[in-house]
């Protein structure tokens, strides 16, 4: 059964290719979902897929790409929706 998480990432996470790198890694892991910048400076990521792959992406979110500086992540479990693909908005 797939797992689904919603993650909010705080710190220097906008303007550092966080969303695009997240999308690339998610596709490599066969994880679906989306990533978007929020007005308060955080990035919100919804992810769904095999539990181990979702956990790997959550772990990546703890540090992000090289130019990011993550200070906090919040993780929420959600019911899977059967999403496909990974989109940036």
C-alpha positions in Angstrom: 0.0 0.0 0.0 1.4 3.4 -0.9 2.3 6.0 1.7 1.5 9.7 1.5 3.1 12.6 3.4 2.8 16.4 3.3 6.1 18.1 4.2 6.6 21.8 5.0 10.3 22.8 4.8 11.6 26.0 6.4 14.9 27.8 6.0 16.6 29.1 2.9 14.6 26.8 0.6 13.3 29.2 -2.1 15.5 30.3 -5.0 18.0 27.4 -4.4 16.4 24.8 -6.9 14.7 23.0 -4.0 11.5 22.2 -5.9 13.2 21.2 -9.1 15.8 18.9 -7.3 12.9 17.4 -5.3 11.0 16.7 -8.5 14.0 15.0 -10.1 14.7 12.8 -7.0 11.0 12.0 -6.6 10.8 10.8 -10.2 14.0 8.7 -9.7 12.3 7.1 -6.6 8.9 6.6 -8.4 7.2 9.0 -6.0 4.3 11.1 -7.2 3.1 14.5 -5.9 3.9 18.2 -6.1 6.1 20.9 -4.6 5.3 24.6 -4.3 6.7 27.7 -2.7 4.6 29.3 0.0 4.2 33.0 0.6 5.9 32.7 4.0 9.1 31.4 2.5 8.6 27.7 3.1 8.3 24.9 0.5 5.3 22.5 0.7 5.8 19.0 -0.8 3.1 16.4 -1.2 4.5 13.0 -1.9 3.0 9.6 -2.5 4.4 6.2 -3.4 6.1 3.1 -2.0 6.7 3.7 1.8 10.5 3.2 1.6 10.8 5.7 -1.3 8.6 8.3 0.4 10.8 8.0 3.5 13.9 8.5 1.3 12.4 11.7 -0.1 11.4 12.9 3.4 15.0 12.3 4.5 16.3 14.3 1.5 14.0 17.2 2.6 15.9 17.4 5.9 18.9 19.0 4.0 17.7 19.7 0.4 20.0 20.6 -2.5 23.5 22.1 -1.9 22.5 25.8 -1.8 19.6 25.2 0.7 19.8 25.6 4.4 16.9 23.7 6.1 16.1 24.8 9.6 12.8 22.8 10.2 10.5 20.3 8.5 7.0 19.4 9.5 5.6 16.1 8.3 2.0 15.0 8.2 0.6 11.6 7.2 -2.3 11.7 4.7 -4.4 9.1 2.9 -3.1 8.1 -0.5 -4.9 9.6 -3.5 -3.5 7.6 -6.4 -1.6 10.5 -7.9 0.8 10.0 -10.8 3.6 12.3 -11.9 5.4 15.0 -9.9 4.5 18.6 -10.5 5.9 22.0 -9.5 3.6 24.9 -8.9 
